[in-house]
Amino acid sequence: MSLGDDTGRTRTRLPEGGGDPYGGARRSGRSSSRSLVTVVGVVVLLIAAIAFANRGGGDSDGEEGGGGDSPKAAVTAPSGEKPVSAKEAGVPAGFPHTRQGAESAAANYAVALGSGDMFNKARRDTILQSLIVPARIADFEATLDKAYTPEFNKNVGLNEDGTTPQGLTFVSRTSPIGTKVTESTSDTATVEVWCSGLLGLAGESSTSPVTNTWFTITMQLQWTDGDWKIVTHSQKDGPTPVPGDKRASSADEMAKAVQEYGGFTYAR
């Protein structure tokens, strides 16, 4: 509320009990408790699986203060570089041996690792073989095999074998919002990728509706065999924006959008 004083100036009275707008924002009550439990369970299980995969693999050739391409604070903005044209196992490949190339690789790898293909054993192994440094592939495959169990598939609404129930559309998508290099040398880079994700089943009979999550993925990359490859991978929640009050789309609208809208190749 604005108040005038006898000097002719205008003073603005702020609402009482200020502070963090995220703490006082009105939350949507549309999500059911069941879907919340499912999403939390999925996130916890995947984080635990990835953490297990990284045990013993945290040694880095790129210590802080290393030479080459030292990290600099910068916002994510277009570099003007063209996206890569090559693909390996359906994932963009052939990134430049530069800091920007490492960021582009991390963004595209986040999309692949958050895709629905990861729920299929054969496709998952193919993706891992194209993204992970050779010395770590077996560890990642074994650990993720333990994570993507029949019970895990059921928790996200799929059949035990990872297939989608008839009449439903499975949604698992990761969309990078921005990237940041926190450490780098000429042949290594640690990149954080801030992402938004969709997970669930779209369809009238779905008991696991598509929900949105926000998380940050950290990848340690190494220049190997002419491309950037993942050495370690971890994930944490947030930063998460205040949820809006928009009406949730119908199951049919969501399924149609997933089927009709394709993805992107991300370039820094």
C-alpha positions in Angstrom: 0.0 0.0 0.0 1.4 3.5 -0.9 1.1 6.4 1.5 1.7 10.0 0.9 3.4 12.4 3.4 3.3 16.1 3.7 6.5 16.5 1.7 4.7 15.2 -1.4 6.8 12.0 -1.5 5.3 8.5 -1.7 6.2 5.9 0.8 5.4 2.2 0.2 4.4 0.0 3.1 5.6 -3.6 2.6 3.6 -6.6 3.8 4.5 -7.7 7.3 6.5 -10.9 7.9 8.6 -10.6 4.8 11.5 -12.9 4.1 11.9 -15.6 1.6 9.1 -15.6 -1.0 9.6 -19.3 -1.4 8.7 -20.0 2.2 5.4 -18.1 2.1 4.2 -18.9 -1.4 0.9 -20.5 -1.8 1.4 -24.1 -2.8 -0.8 -26.1 -5.2 -2.8 -28.9 -3.7 -3.3 -30.8 -6.9 -0.7 -33.5 -6.4 -1.9 -36.5 -4.6 0.0 -38.0 -1.7 0.5 -41.2 -3.7 2.3 -39.4 -6.6 4.4 -37.5 -4.1 5.6 -40.7 -2.4 6.3 -42.2 -5.8 8.4 -39.3 -7.0 10.3 -39.1 -3.7 11.0 -42.8 -3.8 12.3 -42.6 -7.4 14.6 -39.6 -6.7 16.0 -41.2 -3.5 16.6 -44.6 -5.3 18.4 -43.0 -8.3 20.5 -40.7 -6.1 21.6 -43.7 -4.0 22.3 -45.8 -7.1 24.4 -43.1 -8.7 26.3 -42.4 -5.4 27.1 -46.1 -5.2 28.4 -46.1 -8.7 30.7 -43.2 -7.9 32.3 -44.9 -4.9 36.0 -45.2 -5.5 35.8 -43.2 -8.7 36.3 -39.7 -7.5 39.9 -39.2 -8.3 40.4 -36.4 -10.7 43.2 -35.3 -12.9 41.8 -31.8 -12.7 42.6 -30.4 -9.2 41.7 -26.8 -8.3 44.3 -24.4 -9.5 45.3 -26.6 -12.4 46.5 -25.2 -15.5 44.8 -25.0 -18.9 41.3 -23.7 -18.8 40.7 -22.3 -15.3 37.1 -21.8 -14.2 35.5 -18.4 -14.4 32.2 -17.2 -13.1 29.7 -16.6 -16.0 26.0 -16.9 -16.7 24.8 -19.5 -19.2 24.5 -17.7 -22.5 24.7 -18.7 -26.2 28.3 -19.0 -27.4 27.5 -18.8 -31.1 29.1 -22.2 -31.6 27.2 -24.6 -33.8 25.8 -27.8 -32.3 27.5 -31.1 -33.1 26.2 -33.0 -36.1 27.3 -36.5 -35.1 25.5 -38.9 -32.9 26.5 -42.1 -31.0 23.8 -44.4 -29.8 21.3 -41.7 -30.5 23.1 -39.2 -28.3 24.9 -36.1 -29.7 28.7 -36.8 -29.9 31.9 -35.2 -31.2 32.0 -32.1 -28.9 34.8 -29.6 -29.1 37.9 -30.0 -26.9 37.0 -26.8 -25.1 35.3 -25.6 -22.0 32.2 -24.8 -23.9 32.3 -28.2 -25.5 32.4 -29.8 -22.1 29.3 -27.8 -21.0 27.4 -28.8 -24.2 28.4 -32.5 -23.6 27.2 -32.4 -20.0 23.8 -30.8 -21.0 23.2 -33.4 -23.7 24.3 -36.3 -21.5 21.9 -35.1 -18.8 19.1 -35.5 -21.3 20.1 -39.0 -22.3 20.5 -40.2 -18.7 17.1 -38.8 -17.8 15.3 -40.4 -20.8 12.8 -43.2 -20.9 15.4 -45.3 -22.7 17.2 -45.8 -19.3 14.3 -48.1 -18.3 15.2 -50.6 -21.0 18.3 -52.7 -20.3 19.6 -52.9 -23.8 19.1 -49.2 -24.5 20.6 -48.3 -21.1 23.7 -50.2 -21.7 24.1 -48.7 -25.2 23.8 -45.2 -23.8 26.3 -45.9 -21.0 28.8 -47.3 -23.4 28.7 -44.1 -25.4 28.8 -41.7 -22.5 31.0 -43.2 -19.8 34.8 -43.5 -19.8 35.7 -47.1 -20.6 37.2 -47.9 -17.2 33.9 -47.0 -15.5 31.3 -48.6 -17.8 31.1 -51.9 -16.0 30.6 -50.2 -12.7 27.8 -48.0 -14.0 26.0 -50.9 -15.8 26.1 -53.1 -12.7 24.9 -50.4 -10.3 22.1 -49.2 -12.5 21.0 -52.8 -13.1 20.5 -53.0 -9.3 18.5 -49.7 -9.4 16.2 -50.4 -12.3 14.5 -53.4 -10.7 10.9 -54.8 -11.2 10.0 -53.1 -8.0 11.4 -49.8 -9.1 9.5 -50.0 -12.4 6.3 -50.7 -10.5 6.9 -47.6 -8.3 6.9 -45.4 -11.4 3.8 -47.1 -12.8 5.4 -49.3 -15.4 5.1 -53.1 -15.8 7.7 -55.1 -13.9 9.7 -55.6 -17.2 9.9 -51.9 -17.7 7.3 -51.8 -20.5 4.4 -49.2 -20.4 0.9 -50.5 -19.5 -1.5 -50.5 -22.4 -3.3 -47.3 -23.1 -0.8 -45.1 -21.2 2.2 -43.0 -22.3 5.4 -43.1 -20.2 7.1 -39.8 -19.7 10.7 -39.4 -18.5 12.4 -36.3 -19.8 15.1 -34.0 -18.6 15.5 -30.5 -19.9 18.7 -28.5 -19.1 18.1 -24.9 -17.9 21.7 -23.9 -17.6 25.3 -25.1 -17.1 28.3 -24.1 -15.0 31.9 -25.2 -15.0 33.2 -25.4 -11.5 36.7 -26.9 -12.2 38.7 -27.6 -15.3 42.0 -28.4 -16.8 42.9 -29.0 -20.5 41.5 -32.5 -20.4 39.0 -32.6 -17.5 36.0 -30.5 -16.4 33.5 -30.6 -13.6 30.2 -29.3 -14.9 26.9 -28.6 -13.1 23.7 -28.8 -15.1 20.5 -27.3 -13.7 17.6 -29.2 -14.9 13.8 -29.6 -14.9 12.4 -33.1 -15.3 9.1 -34.8 -16.1 8.3 -38.2 -14.8 5.1 -40.3 -14.8 2.4 -41.9 -16.9 -0.1 -39.9 -19.0 -3.5 -41.5 -19.6 -7.0 -41.6 -18.1 -6.3 -44.7 -16.0 -2.9 -43.5 -14.7 -2.3 -43.8 -11.0 1.1 -42.1 -11.4 0.4 -38.8 -13.2 3.3 -36.8 -14.8 4.9 -34.6 -12.3 7.7 -31.9 -12.5 10.9 -31.9 -10.5 13.9 -29.6 -10.4 17.5 -30.8 -9.7 21.1 -30.2 -10.4 23.4 -32.8 -11.9 27.2 -32.7 -11.4 29.4 -34.5 -13.9 33.1 -35.0 -13.9 34.1 -35.2 -17.6 37.4 -36.4 -19.1 38.6 -36.0 -22.7 38.8 -39.6 -23.9 39.1 -41.0 -27.4 38.3 -37.6 -29.1 35.3 -36.7 -27.0 34.1 -35.8 -23.5 33.2 -38.8 -21.4 31.7 -39.1 -17.9 33.9 -40.2 -15.0 31.4 -39.5 -12.2 27.8 -38.4 -12.0 25.8 -37.2 -9.0 22.5 -35.4 -8.4 20.8 -33.1 -5.8 17.5 -31.4 -5.5 16.8 -27.8 -6.7 17.1 -24.9 -7.2 13.3 -25.1 -7.4 11.1 -22.1 -8.4 7.8 -21.2 -6.7 5.1 -23.4 -8.3 2.6 -21.5 -10.4 -1.2 -21.8 -10.2 -1.8 -22.9 -13.7 -4.4 -25.6 -14.4 -2.8 -29.0 -14.9 -3.3 -30.3 -18.4 -5.6 -33.3 -19.0 -4.1 -36.8 -19.4 -4.8 -36.7 -23.1 -3.2 -33.3 -23.6 0.0 -34.5 -21.8 0.2 -37.7 -23.7 -0.2 -35.9 -27.0 2.4 -33.3 -26.1 5.0 -35.9 -25.3 4.3 -37.8 -28.5 4.4 -34.7 -30.7 7.1 -32.5 -29.3 10.7 -33.7 -29.9 13.9 -32.8 -28.0 16.9 -30.6 -28.8 20.6 -30.8 -29.2 22.1 -28.5 -26.6 25.0 -26.2 -27.4 26.7 -23.8 -25.0 
